[in-house]
Amino acid sequence: MMELRLASPEQAAMAYERDLSSAFPPAELKPLANIQALCWEGRYRPWCIFDGEELAGECFLWLGRPGWALLDYLCVAEDRRNGGLGALMLELLRRAEPGTAILVESEAPAHASDPAMAERRLGFYARCGLRTAGYDTDIFGVHYKTLYLSAEPVPDRRLMEENRFIYQSCFSREKYARYVRIPRDPAAGPIAQVPWNED
């Protein structure tokens, strides 16, 4: 039976090494040490889906103010893909985090290395009931569409405020100014894609 539960530090590290490090490019992947530090500080929830005791996928949440979070990573184990687990995780996450509005960043097809895959991801989130916000972001040089999971529509102004808070609460003012644009300004020059741990 599939069950969503918070992973132990060892299980979260295994999910990172086995799934996330191969599924996400460097500009989208936080170092494991950063995730572990956020968990230790109580600002991160490493939700994972288990089939019995076997870890089958993960949907890690980066916490903002009470009632707000960012879906940092959604990933299914390679041998479990295309079986509906991603949608199941989102539904179980919705139940596990009642009253929480969950922001989602999904790569914009216009600037993705694989536009067709980016379109499929957006379609997946739409089928799972996520709403599309009226703004995009640019994070470490990656152009994202913004979506969110919430029982009710939320004004873009509020979404942006909470979206900014999550990053500002972890980055120095200089790092935020250099690598984060919420909302994305199409007229501004591009941010170079760099790994998350770039200083």
Number of C-alpha atoms within 10 A of each C-alpha: 6 16 16 23 16 17 20 12 13 9 15 22 18 14 22 21 12 13 19 23 16 12 17 13 12 16 17 21 19 19 14 15 11 13 22 17 12 16 17 12 9 11 19 20 22 23 23 25 25 18 12 10 10 10 20 23 25 28 22 23 23 23 22 20 13 9 13 21 26 23 20 21 22 19 21 25 16 13 8 12 13 9 10 10 19 22 15 16 23 20 14 17 22 17 12 13 13 11 13 20 22 25 26 25 21 20 25 22 19 13 12 15 11 12 14 11 13 20 16 12 16 21 12 14 20 14 11 15 16 21 20 19 19 14 17 23 24 23 25 23 19 22 24 23 20 26 23 23 23 18 14 8 12 14 10 15 13 10 22 19 12 20 23 17 16 18 19 16 13 13 14 11 11 9 15 17 11 14 19 20 19 17 20 17 13 11 6 8 7 14 16 13 16 17 16 16 12 9 7
